[in-house]
Amino acid sequence: MNIALLHYSTPPVVGGVESVIAYHARLMTEDGHSVCLIAARGESLTEQISLTRIPLVDSQHPRVLAVKESLDRGQVTTEFEVLREELIPQLRDALSAVDVLIAHNVCSLNKNLALTAALYQLHIARKIPRLILWHHDLAWTTPRYLPELHDNYPWDLLRTDWGDTVHVVGSEMRRKELTELMKLDSAQVRLIPNGVDAARFYKLEVQTQELLGQTRALDAAPLMLLPVRVTPRKNIELALHTLAELRKAFPQAALVVTGPLDPHNPHNREYFETLLSLRAQLGLRGAAHFLAELEESYLPDEVIADFYRIADAMILPSREEGFGIPLIEAAFSHLPIFCADIPPLRELGMRDATFFSPDENPAIVAGLIASYFQTTGPARLALRARSTFRWEAIYRQFIASLLSE
């Protein structure tokens, strides 16, 4: 599908809308679409994401500013009409091969009403493709803009449903404002939130990103970390049974075991096969991830540190430990710790970790973990934020289906 994103400017111009457009464009491109940007200022994002420059699209073009000054006083001048008529063929040419046009804010704000009017003319004449209006801000509901707005054309274009369009907002508040402003049913207005780029926010290593792509561990809620080698004394089977119980309360719960097989014990391969068999018996394929299946060698410390940063909690059911460095690493990462009640771990965790017997009933251990995530506000918000407000999740849940309609 050929998709065009329209705004006054694009990155590297700094702005919230510009940032959203950049993420949308990249995600759409990764999903196999052909994406172009239409703006006055900015640059092409990549070789695949081109930029069509139309100078009069700018909110800061001298001619646009001169017209806006008159419009703000309620005067619709001949120059406004001239700008609109100049923009019509330029937009039509830029959109000639486009299937979907997503216009960001240009039909919501009075920054360039000649552009808004040109787009409206093309839309009602059916000279442009399917139109999606993405409303980040609304001039008619924002007090600071009201002195610049007046009754009738062209200001009414910002508060009128043009028909045969899709409206998108980023919050329930904006949806309420838009439905009241345009006399729409709330079901006619899509709510698609903005998000966070997890890889960039966490500064994830390339190898970490590859592993997350293979496991989709960022979709977990919660994501439990078991940073140990695959060896019997680590009691990994208890972690698997616990995960199976935890998923009764948290169906998206997942576990990542980071370490490789112990290189000094030839029996570890047999133990690993036992764990894989147990994972299958418990129905945990896709939920319990052994990174040893994906990487035979030790993972770099930087990658392990990444997993500490993205995990929601650490579980350590070991039967034996000489010291227990994972507890310290989890503490540095502000992770809640659920671990076996053995002397080295008790000495480190003291009253600040949640302990259980290495032979505890997995349902009991899962109950401890579930209780934490059900009752701790920041932990609940973290789960919801990653599952709902991560750009990849937003694209899968909302944007992909919007484009395919």
C-alpha positions as CSV (number, residue, x, y, z in Angstrom):
1,M,0.0,0.0,0.0
2,N,1.2,3.5,-0.8
3,I,0.8,5.8,2.2
4,A,1.4,9.5,2.5
5,L,1.8,11.4,5.8
6,L,1.1,15.1,5.6
7,H,2.2,17.8,8.1
8,Y,3.8,21.2,8.1
9,S,7.2,19.7,8.9
10,T,9.0,16.4,9.6
11,P,12.1,15.4,11.5
12,P,14.7,16.6,12.2
13,V,12.4,19.5,13.0
14,V,11.7,19.0,16.6
15,G,8.1,18.5,17.8
16,G,5.7,16.0,19.2
17,V,3.8,15.5,16.0
18,E,7.0,15.3,14.0
19,S,8.2,12.5,16.4
20,V,4.9,10.6,16.0
21,I,5.1,10.8,12.2
22,A,8.6,9.4,12.2
23,Y,7.6,6.4,14.3
24,H,4.5,5.8,12.2
25,A,6.5,6.0,9.0
26,R,9.1,3.5,10.1
27,L,6.6,1.0,11.5
28,M,4.5,1.2,8.3
29,T,7.6,0.7,6.2
30,E,8.7,-2.3,8.3
31,D,5.2,-3.7,7.7
32,G,5.8,-3.7,4.0
33,H,4.1,-0.5,3.0
34,S,5.5,2.2,0.8
35,V,5.6,5.5,2.8
36,C,6.2,9.1,1.7
37,L,6.2,12.3,3.7
38,I,4.7,15.5,2.5
39,A,5.8,18.6,4.2
40,A,7.6,21.9,3.7
41,R,10.5,21.4,6.1
42,G,12.4,18.3,7.2
43,E,14.4,15.5,5.6
44,S,13.8,12.0,4.2
45,L,13.9,9.6,7.2
46,T,15.5,6.7,5.3
47,E,16.2,5.7,1.7
48,Q,12.8,4.0,1.8
49,I,10.9,6.9,3.3
50,S,11.0,9.9,0.9
51,L,10.0,13.5,1.5
52,T,8.0,15.5,-1.0
53,R,8.6,19.2,-0.3
54,I,5.8,21.7,-0.9
55,P,6.9,25.0,0.5
56,L,3.4,26.4,0.9
57,V,2.5,23.6,3.2
58,D,4.6,25.3,5.9
59,S,2.9,27.0,8.8
60,Q,5.9,29.5,8.8
61,H,6.0,30.4,5.1
62,P,6.0,34.2,4.8
63,R,3.0,34.2,2.5
64,V,1.1,31.8,4.8
65,L,1.9,34.0,7.9
66,A,0.7,37.1,6.1
67,V,-2.6,35.4,5.2
68,K,-2.9,34.1,8.8
69,E,-2.5,37.6,10.1
70,S,-5.5,38.7,8.1
71,L,-7.5,35.6,8.9
72,D,-6.9,36.1,12.7
73,R,-8.6,39.5,12.3
74,G,-11.6,37.7,10.5
75,Q,-10.6,38.9,7.0
76,V,-10.7,36.3,4.2
77,T,-8.4,38.0,1.6
78,T,-7.8,37.3,-2.1
79,E,-4.3,36.1,-1.2
80,F,-5.9,33.3,0.9
81,E,-7.8,32.1,-2.2
82,V,-4.7,32.4,-4.3
83,L,-2.7,30.3,-1.8
84,R,-5.5,27.7,-1.7
85,E,-5.6,27.5,-5.5
86,E,-1.8,27.1,-5.8
87,L,-1.8,24.3,-3.2
88,I,-4.6,22.3,-4.9
89,P,-2.6,21.1,-7.9
90,Q,0.6,20.6,-5.9
91,L,-1.2,18.3,-3.4
92,R,-3.0,16.5,-6.2
93,D,0.3,15.8,-8.0
94,A,2.0,14.6,-4.7
95,L,-0.9,12.3,-4.0
96,S,-1.3,10.9,-7.5
97,A,0.1,7.4,-6.6
98,V,-1.1,7.3,-3.0
99,D,-3.7,4.9,-1.6
100,V,-4.1,6.5,1.9
101,L,-3.4,10.0,3.1
102,I,-2.9,10.6,6.8
103,A,-3.1,14.3,7.6
104,H,-1.7,15.2,10.9
105,N,-3.2,18.4,12.6
106,V,-3.5,20.3,9.3
107,C,-7.3,19.9,9.5
108,S,-7.3,20.6,13.3
109,L,-5.4,23.8,13.7
110,N,-5.6,27.2,12.0
111,K,-1.8,27.3,11.3
112,N,-2.3,27.2,7.5
113,L,-6.0,27.4,6.6
114,A,-5.2,27.7,2.9
115,L,-3.7,24.2,3.2
116,T,-6.8,23.0,5.1
117,A,-9.1,24.5,2.5
118,A,-7.1,23.0,-0.5
119,L,-7.3,19.6,1.1
120,Y,-11.0,20.0,1.7
121,Q,-11.6,21.0,-2.0
122,L,-9.7,18.0,-3.2
123,H,-11.6,15.7,-0.8
124,I,-15.1,16.7,-1.7
125,A,-14.2,16.5,-5.4
126,R,-12.8,13.0,-4.8
127,K,-9.5,14.0,-6.2
128,I,-7.4,12.5,-3.4
129,P,-7.2,9.0,-1.8
130,R,-8.8,7.6,1.3
131,L,-8.3,10.3,4.0
132,I,-7.5,9.8,7.6
133,L,-7.5,13.0,9.8
134,W,-5.2,12.6,12.8
135,H,-6.1,15.2,15.4
136,H,-3.4,15.8,17.9
137,D,-4.7,19.3,18.9
138,L,-8.0,21.1,18.3
139,A,-8.1,24.8,17.7
140,W,-11.8,25.2,18.5
141,T,-11.4,23.6,22.0
142,T,-8.2,25.4,23.0
143,P,-8.7,28.8,24.7
144,R,-5.5,30.3,23.3
145,Y,-6.6,29.8,19.7
146,L,-10.2,31.1,20.1
147,P,-9.4,34.8,19.6
148,E,-8.0,33.8,16.1
149,L,-11.2,31.8,15.1
150,H,-14.3,33.2,13.5
151,D,-17.6,31.9,12.3
152,N,-18.1,30.6,8.7
153,Y,-15.5,29.5,6.1
154,P,-12.6,28.7,6.3
155,W,-12.5,28.4,10.1
156,D,-15.6,26.1,10.2
157,L,-13.5,23.5,8.3
158,L,-11.8,22.8,11.6
159,R,-15.0,21.9,13.4
160,T,-17.0,20.2,10.6
161,D,-17.0,16.5,9.7
162,W,-16.0,16.4,6.0
163,G,-17.7,13.1,5.5
164,D,-16.1,9.9,4.2
165,T,-13.1,10.3,6.5
166,V,-11.6,8.5,9.5
167,H,-10.9,10.7,12.5
168,V,-8.2,9.7,15.0
169,V,-7.3,11.1,18.3
170,G,-4.7,10.2,21.0
171,S,-6.8,10.4,24.2
172,E,-10.3,10.0,25.5
173,M,-10.4,13.7,26.3
174,R,-9.7,14.6,22.7
175,R,-12.3,12.1,21.5
176,K,-14.9,13.7,23.8
177,E,-13.9,17.2,22.5
178,L,-14.0,16.1,18.8
179,T,-17.4,14.3,19.1
180,E,-19.0,17.3,20.7
181,L,-17.4,19.7,18.3
182,M,-18.3,17.8,15.1
183,K,-21.5,16.2,16.4
184,L,-20.1,12.8,15.9
185,D,-20.8,9.5,17.6
186,S,-17.8,8.4,19.7
187,A,-17.6,5.2,17.7
188,Q,-16.7,7.3,14.7
189,V,-13.6,8.5,16.3
190,R,-10.6,6.1,16.7
191,L,-8.5,6.4,19.8
192,I,-4.9,5.5,19.1
193,P,-2.4,6.5,21.7
194,N,1.2,7.7,21.3
195,G,4.0,5.5,22.5
196,V,7.6,4.9,23.5
197,D,10.4,3.4,21.5
198,A,11.5,0.7,24.0
199,A,14.8,0.0,22.2
200,R,15.8,3.6,22.2
201,F,14.5,4.4,25.7
202,Y,16.4,1.5,27.2
203,K,19.4,1.9,24.8
204,L,19.3,-1.7,24.0
205,E,22.2,-3.5,22.4
206,V,21.7,-4.8,18.8
207,Q,21.9,-8.4,20.0
208,T,19.3,-7.7,22.7
209,Q,16.9,-6.3,20.1
210,E,17.5,-9.4,17.9
211,L,16.7,-11.7,20.9
212,L,13.6,-9.7,21.8
213,G,12.5,-9.9,18.2
214,Q,12.8,-13.7,18.3
215,T,11.1,-14.2,21.6
216,R,8.7,-11.2,21.6
217,A,9.5,-11.0,25.3
218,L,8.5,-7.4,25.5
219,D,4.9,-8.5,25.0
220,A,5.0,-10.3,28.3
221,A,3.1,-9.1,31.3
222,P,4.9,-9.7,33.6
223,L,8.3,-10.7,32.3
224,M,10.2,-12.8,34.8
225,L,14.0,-13.0,34.6
226,L,16.1,-16.0,35.6
227,P,19.7,-15.0,35.0
228,V,21.4,-18.3,35.5
229,R,23.2,-21.1,33.6
230,V,21.2,-24.2,32.8
231,T,22.3,-26.5,35.5
232,P,20.3,-28.7,38.0
233,R,21.3,-26.7,41.1
234,K,19.5,-23.7,39.7
235,N,16.2,-25.5,40.2
236,I,14.8,-24.1,36.9
237,E,11.9,-26.6,36.9
238,L,10.4,-24.8,39.8
239,A,10.5,-21.5,37.8
240,L,8.7,-23.3,34.9
241,H,6.0,-24.7,37.2
242,T,5.6,-21.3,38.8
243,L,5.2,-19.7,35.4
244,A,2.4,-22.1,34.5
245,E,0.6,-21.2,37.7
246,L,1.2,-17.5,37.3
247,R,-0.3,-17.5,33.8
248,K,-3.7,-18.5,35.4
249,A,-3.8,-14.9,36.8
250,F,-1.6,-13.3,34.2
251,P,-2.1,-15.0,30.9
252,Q,0.7,-13.0,29.2
253,A,3.4,-13.8,31.8
254,A,6.7,-15.1,30.5
255,L,10.1,-16.2,31.7
256,V,13.5,-15.6,30.2
257,V,16.4,-17.9,31.3
258,T,19.5,-16.0,30.1
259,G,22.4,-18.5,30.6
260,P,24.0,-21.2,28.5
261,L,24.5,-24.8,29.6
262,D,27.2,-25.3,32.2
263,P,30.3,-26.1,30.2
264,H,31.8,-28.2,33.1
265,N,29.1,-30.7,33.4
266,P,28.3,-33.2,30.5
267,H,25.0,-34.1,32.2
268,N,23.6,-30.6,31.7
269,R,22.5,-31.4,28.1
270,E,20.2,-34.2,29.6
271,Y,18.9,-31.7,32.2
272,F,18.2,-29.1,29.4
273,E,16.3,-31.7,27.4
274,T,14.2,-32.5,30.6
275,L,13.4,-28.8,30.9
276,L,12.4,-28.5,27.3
277,S,10.1,-31.5,27.7
278,L,8.6,-30.0,30.9
279,R,8.0,-26.7,29.0
280,A,6.1,-28.6,26.4
281,Q,4.1,-30.5,29.0
282,L,3.1,-27.3,30.8
283,G,2.1,-25.6,27.5
284,L,4.7,-22.9,27.9
285,R,6.2,-22.8,24.4
286,G,6.3,-19.1,23.5
287,A,6.2,-18.2,27.2
288,A,9.3,-19.8,28.7
289,H,12.4,-18.7,26.7
290,F,15.8,-20.3,27.0
291,L,18.3,-17.9,25.3
292,A,20.6,-21.0,25.1
293,E,18.3,-22.1,22.3
294,L,19.1,-19.0,20.4
295,E,22.8,-18.3,21.3
296,E,25.2,-21.1,22.1
297,S,27.9,-18.9,23.7
298,Y,27.8,-16.7,26.7
299,L,25.9,-13.5,26.2
300,P,27.8,-10.2,26.8
301,D,27.3,-8.5,30.1
302,E,25.7,-5.6,28.2
303,V,23.0,-7.9,26.9
304,I,22.3,-9.4,30.3
305,A,22.1,-5.9,31.7
306,D,19.5,-5.1,29.1
307,F,17.3,-8.0,30.2
308,Y,17.6,-6.7,33.8
309,R,16.3,-3.3,32.6
310,I,13.3,-4.6,30.7
311,A,12.3,-7.4,33.1
312,D,9.5,-6.8,35.6
313,A,10.9,-9.1,38.4
314,M,13.6,-11.7,39.0
315,I,12.9,-15.2,40.1
316,L,15.8,-17.2,41.5
317,P,14.8,-20.7,42.9
318,S,18.3,-22.0,43.3
319,R,19.1,-24.9,45.6
320,E,22.7,-23.8,46.0
321,E,24.5,-20.5,45.6
322,G,28.0,-19.5,46.6
323,F,27.1,-15.8,46.8
324,G,24.1,-14.7,44.6
325,I,25.3,-11.9,42.4
326,P,21.9,-11.9,40.5
327,L,20.3,-10.4,43.7
328,I,22.8,-7.5,43.6
329,E,22.3,-7.0,39.9
330,A,18.5,-7.1,40.3
331,A,18.8,-4.5,43.1
332,F,20.8,-2.2,40.9
333,S,18.0,-2.6,38.3
334,H,15.3,-1.9,40.9
335,L,13.7,-5.3,40.3
336,P,11.5,-7.0,42.8
337,I,13.2,-10.3,43.8
338,F,11.5,-13.6,44.4
339,C,14.2,-16.1,45.5
340,A,14.9,-19.4,47.3
341,D,15.3,-19.1,51.1
342,I,18.9,-20.4,51.2
343,P,21.6,-18.9,53.4
344,P,23.6,-16.9,50.8
345,L,20.5,-15.3,49.3
346,R,18.9,-14.6,52.7
347,E,22.1,-12.9,53.8
348,L,22.0,-10.6,50.7
349,G,18.3,-10.1,50.5
350,M,17.6,-9.8,54.2
351,R,14.0,-8.3,54.5
352,D,14.1,-6.8,51.1
353,A,13.4,-9.8,48.9
354,T,10.5,-12.3,48.9
355,F,11.7,-15.8,49.9
356,F,10.3,-19.3,49.4
357,S,11.5,-22.8,49.9
358,P,13.3,-24.4,46.9
359,D,10.7,-27.2,47.4
360,E,7.7,-24.8,47.7
361,N,4.4,-25.6,45.9
362,P,4.6,-23.6,42.6
363,A,1.1,-22.3,43.2
364,I,2.3,-20.6,46.4
365,V,5.3,-19.0,44.7
366,A,3.0,-17.8,41.8
367,G,0.6,-16.4,44.4
368,L,3.4,-14.3,45.9
369,I,4.3,-12.9,42.5
370,A,0.7,-12.4,41.4
371,S,0.0,-10.5,44.7
372,Y,2.9,-8.2,44.1
373,F,1.7,-7.2,40.6
374,Q,-1.9,-7.0,41.6
375,T,-1.3,-4.6,44.5
376,T,1.7,-2.5,43.6
377,G,0.7,0.6,41.6
378,P,4.0,1.3,39.8
379,A,4.3,-2.4,38.8
380,R,0.8,-2.5,37.4
381,L,1.4,0.7,35.4
382,A,4.7,-0.7,34.1
383,L,2.9,-3.8,32.7
384,R,0.1,-1.8,31.2
385,A,2.5,0.8,29.7
386,R,4.7,-1.8,28.0
387,S,1.7,-3.8,26.6
388,T,-0.3,-0.7,25.5
389,F,2.1,2.2,24.9
390,R,5.0,0.6,23.1
391,W,5.2,1.7,19.5
392,E,5.3,-1.9,18.1
393,A,2.3,-2.8,20.3
394,I,0.3,0.3,19.2
395,Y,1.0,-0.5,15.6
396,R,-0.1,-4.1,15.9
397,Q,-3.2,-3.3,17.9
398,F,-4.5,-0.2,16.2
399,I,-2.7,1.2,13.2
400,A,-2.3,-2.0,11.0
401,S,-6.0,-2.6,11.1
402,L,-6.8,1.0,10.4
403,L,-4.7,0.9,7.2
404,S,-6.2,-2.4,6.0
405,E,-9.8,-1.3,6.2
